[in-house]
């Protein structure tokens, strides 16, 4: 029996980026060797790249026959096999890791509240979650984590890093951070229970928005409650004449949330398409039951990934919103999570996704219509020039009663 839950990403106490997920349930008890065999078969049948990173996948089929005696043996063999795909999103999750991943969907976890990812061989902060120990300590997007508790992160996987950052509530972790143009700095951060709240209407950095402008900060698409939280926030501002939707440093979440929230604004257009290993393209369209047709500005930055890119790409290509900020992260792959026996699980990259215009944004990201960068000085002085620009542009859209944003897009991006 299979239950289907799609998400774009992975969040633990420290997290990676989000991916699409299907949970496949099984009640059969597997031996360690059978567990390894099952993982091999899943890749062989489902992995998006039929060349399996230009290798003969059969070479792994019986490589460890008679050598796998325990669960630990199986885990090592599986990790070694999957590493040959050179795909950071296709990974095995032991029972502890799988339980932590699924707990994030339920809405709570323990750690410091930071999303992490590996990019160009570096362990980076994708984004601190709002009102968490990581944010309060001062971590920001693109901080490089060079050490965890004094141990180098060179060559570390996201999963291993997240495991080191996690821990019991009340204990601390020491992160050595390298920030652009600044010396190394150590941050001692106390772990806590992280309640995943997806939506906030609190305007950041004391920015004064015009009274007719509504502000909704969507920090992730992770929780099953995200869609309902967003709809509630939108309904609470039904007297506003336009909305700023802030997706900055949003690492992704449930695919269903990305689609349902996009559907609140789009009148029948394409939201997203996925392409599988056989080249089959599946397109999801919006209904014609949108919630509002009021003007929209969407804020994105380098930490906006996966489901955030589906949402912003859908609104951009449908000419439904003006996208402001910086080019997004560039995570355009879809994973399936198979729930394996003994409580373990496995993420497998099974598809890539395309924006409505057919754009593959993997490793490229969504480009903003109006580029506005935050300088180091802006960050230090809490001068949110991106939000201020969004307010200015939205006011112009409201004043001119614009239902199409094309005329507001400059020929040369603003900086």
The 8 nearest C-alpha neighbors of each residue, nearest first, counted from 0:
[[1, 24, 2, 23, 25, 26, 22, 3],
 [2, 0, 23, 24, 3, 22, 21, 25],
 [1, 3, 22, 23, 4, 0, 21, 24],
 [2, 4, 21, 22, 5, 1, 23, 20],
 [5, 3, 21, 20, 22, 6, 2, 253],
 [6, 4, 20, 19, 254, 21, 253, 255],
 [253, 7, 5, 19, 254, 252, 20, 18],
 [18, 6, 8, 17, 19, 252, 253, 306],
 [17, 18, 7, 9, 16, 252, 251, 6],
 [8, 10, 17, 16, 15, 14, 18, 100],
 [11, 9, 14, 15, 103, 100, 8, 12],
 [10, 12, 14, 13, 100, 99, 103, 9],
 [13, 11, 110, 109, 112, 165, 108, 14],
 [12, 14, 113, 161, 11, 114, 112, 115],
 [15, 13, 114, 10, 11, 115, 12, 161],
 [14, 16, 115, 116, 9, 114, 10, 157],
 [17, 15, 8, 9, 250, 116, 14, 251],
 [8, 16, 18, 7, 9, 251, 252, 305],
 [7, 8, 17, 19, 334, 333, 6, 20],
 [20, 18, 6, 7, 334, 333, 5, 335],
 [19, 21, 335, 5, 336, 6, 334, 4],
 [20, 22, 335, 3, 336, 4, 5, 23],
 [21, 23, 337, 336, 338, 3, 2, 4],
 [24, 22, 1, 337, 338, 2, 21, 25],
 [23, 25, 338, 1, 0, 22, 339, 26],
 [26, 24, 27, 340, 339, 23, 338, 0],
 [27, 25, 28, 340, 24, 339, 341, 29],
 [26, 28, 25, 29, 340, 341, 339, 24],
 [29, 27, 340, 26, 30, 341, 25, 34],
 [30, 28, 33, 34, 340, 27, 31, 341],
 [29, 31, 33, 32, 34, 28, 70, 69],
 [32, 30, 34, 70, 33, 73, 69, 29],
 [33, 31, 35, 34, 30, 67, 36, 73],
 [32, 34, 36, 30, 35, 29, 31, 37],
 [33, 35, 31, 37, 32, 36, 29, 30],
 [34, 36, 32, 38, 33, 37, 73, 77],
 [37, 35, 33, 39, 34, 38, 32, 40],
 [36, 38, 40, 34, 39, 35, 33, 41],
 [37, 39, 41, 35, 40, 36, 34, 42],
 [40, 38, 36, 37, 42, 41, 43, 35],
 [41, 39, 43, 37, 38, 42, 44, 36],
 [42, 40, 38, 44, 43, 39, 45, 37],
 [43, 41, 46, 45, 39, 40, 44, 38],
 [42, 44, 40, 41, 45, 39, 46, 56],
 [45, 43, 41, 42, 40, 46, 39, 49],
 [44, 46, 42, 41, 349, 43, 47, 347],
 [47, 45, 42, 349, 48, 348, 347, 44],
 [46, 48, 276, 349, 350, 348, 275, 49],
 [49, 47, 51, 50, 46, 276, 52, 349],
 [48, 50, 51, 47, 276, 46, 43, 52],
 [49, 51, 53, 48, 52, 54, 55, 56],
 [52, 50, 48, 49, 53, 54, 84, 56],
 [51, 53, 84, 50, 54, 48, 85, 83],
 [54, 52, 50, 51, 55, 49, 84, 48],
 [55, 53, 52, 51, 56, 50, 58, 83],
 [54, 56, 57, 58, 53, 51, 50, 59],
 [55, 57, 58, 54, 59, 51, 43, 60],
 [58, 56, 60, 59, 55, 61, 43, 54],
 [57, 59, 56, 60, 55, 62, 61, 54],
 [60, 58, 62, 57, 61, 56, 80, 39],
 [59, 61, 57, 58, 62, 39, 36, 56],
 [62, 60, 64, 63, 59, 58, 57, 36],
 [61, 63, 59, 60, 64, 58, 66, 57],
 [64, 62, 66, 61, 65, 67, 76, 59],
 [63, 65, 61, 66, 62, 67, 32, 60],
 [64, 66, 67, 63, 68, 32, 61, 62],
 [67, 65, 63, 64, 68, 72, 32, 62],
 [66, 68, 72, 32, 73, 65, 69, 63],
 [67, 69, 66, 72, 31, 70, 32, 65],
 [70, 68, 72, 71, 31, 67, 73, 30],
 [69, 71, 73, 31, 72, 74, 68, 67],
 [70, 72, 74, 69, 73, 75, 68, 31],
 [73, 71, 69, 67, 75, 70, 74, 76],
 [72, 74, 70, 76, 71, 31, 75, 67],
 [73, 75, 71, 77, 72, 76, 78, 70],
 [76, 74, 78, 72, 77, 73, 79, 71],
 [75, 77, 73, 79, 74, 78, 80, 72],
 [78, 76, 80, 74, 79, 75, 73, 35],
 [77, 79, 75, 81, 80, 76, 82, 74],
 [80, 78, 76, 82, 77, 81, 75, 83],
 [79, 81, 77, 78, 82, 83, 76, 59],
 [82, 80, 78, 83, 79, 84, 77, 90],
 [81, 83, 79, 84, 85, 80, 78, 86],
 [82, 84, 81, 85, 80, 79, 52, 86],
 [85, 83, 52, 86, 82, 81, 51, 80],
 [86, 84, 83, 82, 87, 52, 81, 89],
 [85, 87, 84, 88, 89, 82, 81, 90],
 [88, 86, 89, 85, 90, 156, 157, 82],
 [87, 89, 86, 90, 348, 346, 347, 334],
 [90, 88, 347, 346, 86, 348, 87, 81],
 [91, 89, 346, 345, 88, 92, 81, 347],
 [90, 92, 345, 344, 346, 93, 78, 77],
 [93, 91, 344, 97, 96, 345, 343, 94],
 [92, 94, 343, 96, 95, 97, 344, 91],
 [95, 93, 343, 342, 97, 96, 98, 92],
 [94, 96, 98, 97, 93, 99, 92, 343],
 [97, 95, 99, 92, 93, 98, 94, 100],
 [96, 98, 100, 94, 92, 99, 95, 344],
 [99, 97, 95, 101, 96, 100, 102, 94],
 [100, 98, 102, 96, 97, 101, 11, 95],
 [101, 99, 97, 102, 103, 98, 11, 10],
 [100, 102, 98, 103, 104, 99, 97, 105],
 [103, 101, 105, 99, 104, 100, 98, 107],
 [104, 102, 106, 105, 101, 100, 107, 108],
 [103, 105, 222, 106, 102, 101, 221, 223],
 [106, 104, 102, 103, 222, 107, 101, 223],
 [105, 107, 195, 103, 104, 222, 194, 102],
 [108, 106, 194, 195, 103, 193, 102, 105],
 [107, 109, 193, 192, 12, 103, 102, 194],
 [110, 108, 192, 12, 193, 191, 168, 165],
 [109, 111, 12, 190, 165, 191, 112, 166],
 [110, 112, 190, 132, 133, 113, 12, 191],
 [113, 111, 128, 131, 12, 133, 110, 13],
 [112, 114, 127, 13, 128, 126, 133, 111],
 [113, 115, 14, 126, 125, 13, 15, 124],
 [116, 114, 124, 15, 14, 125, 123, 13],
 [115, 117, 15, 123, 122, 157, 125, 118],
 [116, 118, 122, 121, 120, 123, 157, 119],
 [117, 119, 120, 121, 116, 122, 123, 115],
 [120, 118, 121, 117, 122, 123, 116, 154],
 [119, 121, 118, 117, 122, 154, 153, 155],
 [122, 120, 117, 118, 119, 123, 143, 153],
 [123, 121, 117, 144, 143, 116, 118, 120],
 [124, 122, 143, 116, 141, 115, 142, 144],
 [123, 125, 115, 141, 142, 140, 126, 114],
 [126, 124, 140, 115, 302, 114, 141, 123],
 [125, 127, 140, 248, 114, 124, 113, 302],
 [128, 126, 113, 134, 133, 112, 114, 139],
 [129, 127, 112, 113, 131, 126, 134, 130],
 [128, 130, 131, 134, 127, 218, 112, 196],
 [129, 131, 134, 128, 135, 132, 133, 112],
 [132, 130, 134, 133, 112, 129, 128, 135],
 [131, 133, 135, 111, 134, 136, 188, 112],
 [134, 132, 136, 111, 131, 135, 127, 112],
 [133, 135, 127, 137, 131, 136, 132, 138],
 [134, 136, 132, 137, 133, 131, 130, 138],
 [137, 135, 133, 134, 132, 138, 188, 186],
 [136, 138, 134, 135, 139, 133, 186, 132],
 [139, 137, 134, 133, 136, 127, 142, 140],
 [140, 138, 142, 126, 137, 127, 141, 124],
 [139, 141, 126, 125, 124, 142, 302, 248],
 [142, 140, 124, 123, 125, 143, 139, 178],
 [143, 141, 124, 178, 140, 123, 139, 177],
 [142, 144, 123, 177, 176, 122, 145, 141],
 [145, 143, 176, 122, 146, 175, 123, 142],
 [144, 146, 152, 175, 151, 143, 176, 177],
 [147, 145, 151, 175, 150, 149, 152, 144],
 [146, 148, 174, 150, 149, 173, 175, 151],
 [147, 149, 173, 150, 172, 174, 146, 175],
 [148, 150, 147, 146, 151, 173, 175, 174],
 [151, 149, 146, 147, 148, 152, 145, 153],
 [150, 152, 146, 153, 145, 149, 147, 155],
 [151, 153, 155, 146, 145, 154, 150, 147],
 [152, 154, 155, 151, 145, 121, 120, 122],
 [155, 153, 152, 156, 120, 121, 151, 122],
 [156, 154, 152, 153, 159, 160, 157, 122],
 [157, 155, 159, 158, 160, 154, 117, 87],
 [156, 158, 160, 159, 116, 161, 15, 117],
 [157, 159, 161, 156, 160, 162, 15, 14],
 [160, 158, 162, 156, 161, 157, 163, 155],
 [159, 161, 157, 163, 162, 158, 156, 164],
 [160, 162, 13, 164, 158, 163, 159, 157],
 [161, 163, 159, 165, 160, 164, 158, 166],
 [162, 164, 160, 161, 165, 159, 147, 166],
 [165, 163, 161, 162, 160, 172, 13, 166],
 [166, 164, 110, 162, 163, 12, 161, 13],
 [167, 165, 110, 168, 164, 190, 170, 109],
 [166, 168, 170, 169, 190, 109, 165, 110],
 [167, 169, 191, 190, 170, 192, 166, 109],
 [168, 170, 190, 189, 191, 167, 171, 166],
 [169, 171, 190, 189, 168, 167, 166, 172],
 [172, 170, 189, 188, 190, 187, 169, 173],
 [171, 173, 188, 187, 148, 164, 174, 189],
 [172, 174, 187, 148, 186, 147, 188, 185],
 [175, 173, 147, 186, 185, 146, 176, 148],
 [176, 174, 185, 146, 184, 145, 144, 186],
 [177, 175, 144, 184, 143, 183, 145, 174],
 [178, 176, 183, 143, 142, 144, 145, 182],
 [179, 177, 142, 181, 176, 180, 143, 183],
 [178, 180, 181, 177, 142, 182, 141, 375],
 [181, 179, 178, 182, 177, 375, 183, 142],
 [180, 182, 178, 179, 183, 177, 184, 176],
 [183, 181, 184, 177, 180, 178, 179, 176],
 [184, 182, 177, 176, 175, 181, 185, 178],
 [183, 185, 176, 175, 182, 186, 177, 174],
 [186, 184, 175, 174, 176, 173, 187, 183],
 [185, 187, 174, 173, 188, 175, 184, 136],
 [186, 188, 173, 172, 171, 174, 185, 189],
 [187, 189, 171, 172, 186, 173, 190, 132],
 [190, 188, 171, 170, 169, 172, 191, 132],
 [191, 189, 110, 111, 168, 169, 170, 171],
 [192, 190, 168, 110, 109, 169, 193, 111],
 [191, 193, 109, 108, 168, 110, 194, 107],
 [192, 194, 108, 109, 107, 191, 195, 112],
 [195, 193, 107, 196, 106, 192, 108, 109],
 [194, 196, 106, 107, 193, 197, 222, 103],
 [197, 195, 198, 194, 106, 218, 222, 225],
 [196, 198, 218, 219, 225, 217, 195, 220],
 [199, 197, 217, 216, 196, 228, 229, 218],
 [198, 200, 216, 201, 215, 217, 197, 196],
 [201, 199, 215, 214, 216, 202, 198, 232],
 [200, 202, 199, 203, 214, 216, 215, 198],
 [201, 203, 200, 206, 205, 214, 204, 207],
 [204, 202, 205, 201, 206, 383, 386, 381],
 [203, 205, 206, 381, 383, 202, 382, 207],
 [206, 204, 203, 207, 202, 381, 383, 382],
 [205, 207, 204, 208, 203, 202, 387, 383],
 [208, 206, 205, 209, 202, 387, 210, 390],
 [207, 209, 206, 390, 210, 212, 387, 202],
 [208, 210, 212, 211, 207, 390, 394, 213],
 [211, 209, 212, 208, 239, 213, 207, 240],
 [210, 212, 239, 240, 209, 213, 241, 238],
 [213, 211, 241, 209, 210, 242, 239, 240],
 [212, 214, 242, 239, 241, 243, 236, 211],
 [213, 215, 243, 200, 242, 244, 212, 216],
 [216, 214, 200, 244, 199, 245, 243, 217],
 [215, 217, 245, 199, 198, 244, 200, 218],
 [218, 216, 198, 197, 246, 219, 245, 215],
 [217, 219, 249, 197, 216, 198, 246, 248],
 [220, 218, 249, 197, 221, 251, 217, 252],
 [219, 221, 252, 251, 253, 225, 256, 222],
 [252, 222, 220, 253, 219, 104, 223, 251],
 [223, 221, 104, 224, 225, 106, 220, 105],
 [222, 224, 225, 104, 221, 105, 226, 253],
 [223, 225, 222, 227, 226, 228, 197, 106],
 [226, 224, 228, 222, 197, 227, 223, 220],
 [225, 227, 229, 228, 224, 256, 230, 260],
 [226, 228, 230, 224, 229, 225, 231, 223],
 [229, 227, 225, 231, 226, 230, 224, 198],
 [230, 228, 232, 226, 227, 231, 225, 198],
 [229, 231, 233, 227, 232, 228, 234, 226],
 [230, 232, 234, 228, 229, 233, 227, 235],
 [233, 231, 235, 229, 230, 234, 228, 236],
 [232, 234, 230, 236, 235, 231, 229, 237],
 [235, 233, 231, 237, 236, 232, 230, 229],
 [234, 236, 232, 233, 237, 231, 238, 230],
 [237, 235, 234, 233, 238, 239, 213, 232],
 [236, 238, 234, 239, 235, 233, 240, 213],
 [239, 237, 236, 240, 211, 235, 234, 213],
 [240, 238, 211, 237, 236, 241, 212, 213],
 [239, 241, 211, 212, 293, 238, 397, 242],
 [242, 240, 294, 293, 212, 239, 295, 213],
 [243, 241, 213, 295, 212, 214, 244, 296],
 [242, 244, 296, 214, 297, 295, 213, 245],
 [245, 243, 297, 215, 216, 214, 296, 242],
 [244, 246, 216, 298, 247, 297, 217, 215],
 [247, 245, 299, 249, 298, 217, 303, 248],
 [246, 248, 299, 300, 303, 249, 245, 298],
 [249, 247, 302, 303, 126, 250, 246, 300],
 [248, 250, 303, 218, 219, 246, 247, 251],
 [251, 249, 304, 303, 16, 248, 219, 17],
 [250, 252, 306, 17, 305, 220, 7, 307],
 [221, 253, 251, 220, 7, 6, 8, 17],
 [6, 252, 254, 7, 221, 256, 255, 220],
 [253, 255, 6, 257, 5, 256, 7, 19],
 [254, 256, 258, 253, 257, 259, 5, 6],
 [257, 255, 259, 253, 254, 258, 226, 260],
 [258, 256, 254, 255, 260, 306, 310, 259],
 [257, 259, 261, 255, 256, 260, 262, 254],
 [260, 258, 262, 256, 261, 257, 255, 263],
 [259, 261, 263, 262, 257, 258, 256, 226],
 [262, 260, 258, 263, 259, 310, 264, 257],
 [261, 263, 259, 285, 260, 265, 264, 258],
 [264, 262, 289, 290, 260, 261, 265, 259],
 [263, 265, 289, 262, 261, 291, 290, 292],
 [266, 264, 262, 289, 267, 285, 268, 263],
 [265, 267, 287, 268, 289, 286, 285, 264],
 [266, 268, 285, 286, 287, 265, 284, 269],
 [269, 267, 285, 284, 266, 265, 270, 317],
 [268, 270, 284, 355, 271, 283, 285, 267],
 [269, 271, 313, 284, 283, 355, 285, 268],
 [272, 270, 354, 355, 283, 269, 353, 282],
 [273, 271, 282, 353, 281, 352, 283, 280],
 [272, 274, 352, 281, 280, 351, 353, 350],
 [273, 275, 280, 350, 279, 351, 278, 352],
 [274, 276, 350, 278, 277, 279, 47, 349],
 [277, 275, 47, 278, 48, 49, 350, 349],
 [278, 276, 275, 279, 274, 47, 49, 280],
 [277, 279, 275, 276, 274, 280, 350, 273],
 [280, 278, 274, 275, 277, 281, 276, 273],
 [281, 279, 274, 273, 278, 282, 272, 275],
 [280, 282, 273, 272, 274, 279, 283, 271],
 [283, 281, 272, 271, 280, 284, 273, 269],
 [284, 282, 271, 270, 269, 272, 281, 285],
 [285, 283, 269, 270, 268, 267, 282, 286],
 [284, 286, 267, 262, 268, 269, 265, 270],
 [285, 287, 267, 288, 266, 262, 284, 289],
 [286, 288, 266, 267, 289, 285, 265, 262],
 [289, 287, 286, 290, 266, 263, 262, 267],
 [288, 290, 263, 264, 287, 291, 265, 266],
 [291, 289, 263, 264, 288, 292, 262, 265],
 [292, 290, 293, 289, 264, 263, 265, 294],
 [291, 293, 264, 294, 290, 289, 402, 265],
 [292, 294, 241, 291, 240, 295, 402, 242],
 [295, 293, 241, 396, 402, 242, 397, 292],
 [296, 294, 320, 242, 241, 243, 321, 293],
 [295, 297, 321, 243, 320, 322, 244, 389],
 [298, 296, 244, 322, 243, 245, 323, 321],
 [297, 299, 245, 323, 246, 324, 247, 322],
 [300, 298, 247, 246, 324, 303, 325, 327],
 [301, 299, 325, 247, 327, 302, 303, 324],
 [302, 300, 327, 328, 303, 326, 325, 248],
 [301, 303, 248, 125, 300, 328, 126, 304],
 [304, 302, 249, 248, 327, 247, 250, 300],
 [305, 303, 250, 328, 307, 308, 251, 330],
 [304, 306, 330, 308, 251, 307, 7, 331],
 [307, 305, 251, 309, 308, 7, 257, 252],
 [308, 306, 310, 304, 305, 251, 309, 303],
 [307, 309, 305, 311, 306, 310, 304, 312],
 [308, 310, 306, 312, 307, 311, 313, 305],
 [311, 309, 307, 313, 308, 312, 257, 261],
 [312, 310, 308, 314, 313, 309, 315, 307],
 [313, 311, 315, 309, 310, 314, 308, 354],
 [314, 312, 270, 310, 311, 316, 315, 309],
 [313, 315, 319, 317, 311, 320, 312, 316],
 [316, 314, 312, 318, 317, 313, 320, 311],
 [315, 317, 318, 313, 314, 312, 355, 356],
 [316, 318, 314, 319, 315, 313, 268, 355],
 [319, 317, 315, 316, 320, 403, 404, 314],
 [318, 320, 314, 317, 315, 403, 404, 265],
 [321, 319, 295, 296, 314, 315, 318, 322],
 [320, 322, 296, 404, 297, 368, 323, 295],
 [321, 323, 297, 367, 368, 296, 298, 320],
 [322, 324, 369, 298, 367, 370, 368, 297],
 [325, 323, 371, 370, 299, 298, 300, 385],
 [324, 326, 300, 370, 367, 299, 372, 371],
 [327, 325, 366, 365, 300, 301, 364, 367],
 [326, 328, 301, 364, 303, 300, 365, 329],
 [327, 329, 301, 304, 364, 302, 303, 330],
 [364, 328, 330, 362, 361, 363, 360, 327],
 [331, 329, 361, 305, 304, 332, 362, 328],
 [330, 332, 361, 352, 360, 351, 329, 305],
 [333, 331, 351, 330, 350, 352, 334, 348],
 [332, 334, 19, 350, 18, 351, 348, 349],
 [335, 333, 348, 19, 347, 18, 20, 349],
 [334, 336, 20, 21, 347, 346, 19, 348],
 [337, 335, 346, 20, 21, 22, 345, 347],
 [336, 338, 23, 22, 345, 344, 339, 335],
 [337, 339, 344, 23, 24, 22, 343, 336],
 [338, 340, 344, 343, 337, 342, 25, 341],
 [341, 339, 342, 28, 343, 25, 29, 27],
 [342, 340, 343, 339, 28, 94, 29, 27],
 [341, 343, 94, 340, 339, 344, 338, 97],
 [344, 342, 94, 93, 339, 92, 341, 97],
 [345, 343, 338, 339, 92, 337, 97, 91],
 [344, 346, 91, 337, 336, 92, 90, 347],
 [347, 345, 336, 89, 90, 335, 334, 91],
 [346, 348, 89, 334, 335, 349, 46, 336],
 [349, 347, 334, 333, 89, 46, 47, 350],
 [348, 350, 47, 46, 334, 45, 347, 333],
 [351, 349, 275, 333, 274, 47, 332, 348],
 [350, 352, 332, 274, 333, 273, 331, 275],
 [351, 353, 273, 331, 272, 332, 274, 350],
 [354, 352, 359, 357, 272, 358, 271, 273],
 [353, 355, 358, 357, 271, 356, 312, 313],
 [356, 354, 269, 357, 271, 270, 316, 313],
 [357, 355, 354, 358, 316, 353, 317, 269],
 [356, 358, 353, 354, 355, 359, 272, 271],
 [359, 357, 353, 354, 356, 360, 355, 352],
 [358, 360, 353, 361, 357, 352, 331, 354],
 [359, 361, 364, 363, 329, 331, 358, 362],
 [360, 362, 331, 329, 330, 363, 359, 364],
 [361, 363, 329, 364, 330, 360, 328, 331],
 [364, 362, 329, 360, 361, 365, 328, 327],
 [329, 363, 365, 327, 360, 328, 326, 362],
 [364, 366, 327, 326, 367, 308, 360, 312],
 [365, 367, 326, 364, 368, 327, 325, 370],
 [368, 366, 322, 323, 369, 370, 326, 324],
 [367, 369, 322, 408, 323, 321, 370, 366],
 [368, 370, 323, 367, 412, 413, 371, 322],
 [371, 369, 324, 413, 412, 367, 325, 414],
 [370, 372, 324, 414, 385, 413, 325, 369],
 [373, 371, 414, 325, 324, 374, 370, 385],
 [372, 374, 377, 378, 375, 384, 371, 385],
 [375, 373, 377, 376, 372, 378, 379, 382],
 [376, 374, 378, 377, 379, 373, 380, 179],
 [375, 377, 379, 374, 378, 380, 373, 382],
 [378, 376, 382, 374, 380, 375, 379, 381],
 [379, 377, 381, 375, 376, 380, 382, 374],
 [378, 380, 376, 377, 381, 375, 382, 374],
 [379, 381, 377, 382, 378, 376, 375, 383],
 [382, 380, 378, 379, 377, 204, 383, 376],
 [381, 383, 377, 380, 384, 378, 204, 379],
 [382, 384, 385, 386, 381, 387, 377, 204],
 [385, 383, 387, 386, 382, 388, 373, 371],
 [386, 384, 388, 383, 387, 371, 324, 389],
 [385, 387, 389, 388, 384, 383, 390, 298],
 [386, 388, 384, 390, 389, 385, 391, 383],
 [389, 387, 391, 385, 390, 386, 384, 392],
 [390, 388, 386, 392, 387, 391, 393, 385],
 [389, 391, 387, 393, 388, 392, 394, 386],
 [392, 390, 388, 394, 389, 393, 387, 395],
 [393, 391, 395, 389, 394, 390, 388, 396],
 [392, 394, 396, 390, 395, 391, 389, 397],
 [393, 395, 397, 391, 396, 392, 398, 390],
 [394, 396, 398, 392, 393, 397, 399, 391],
 [397, 395, 393, 401, 399, 394, 398, 400],
 [396, 398, 400, 394, 395, 399, 393, 401],
 [399, 397, 395, 396, 400, 394, 401, 393],
 [398, 400, 396, 401, 397, 395, 394, 402],
 [401, 399, 397, 398, 396, 402, 294, 395],
 [400, 402, 396, 399, 403, 397, 404, 294],
 [401, 403, 294, 400, 404, 319, 293, 292],
 [404, 402, 401, 405, 318, 319, 406, 320],
 [403, 405, 407, 406, 318, 321, 320, 402],
 [406, 404, 407, 408, 403, 318, 321, 409],
 [405, 407, 404, 408, 403, 409, 401, 396],
 [408, 406, 405, 404, 409, 321, 392, 396],
 [407, 409, 405, 406, 368, 369, 410, 404],
 [410, 408, 411, 412, 407, 369, 368, 413],
 [409, 411, 412, 408, 413, 368, 369, 407],
 [410, 412, 409, 413, 369, 408, 370, 414],
 [413, 411, 370, 369, 409, 410, 414, 368],
 [414, 412, 370, 369, 371, 411, 409, 372],
 [413, 371, 370, 372, 412, 369, 324, 373]]
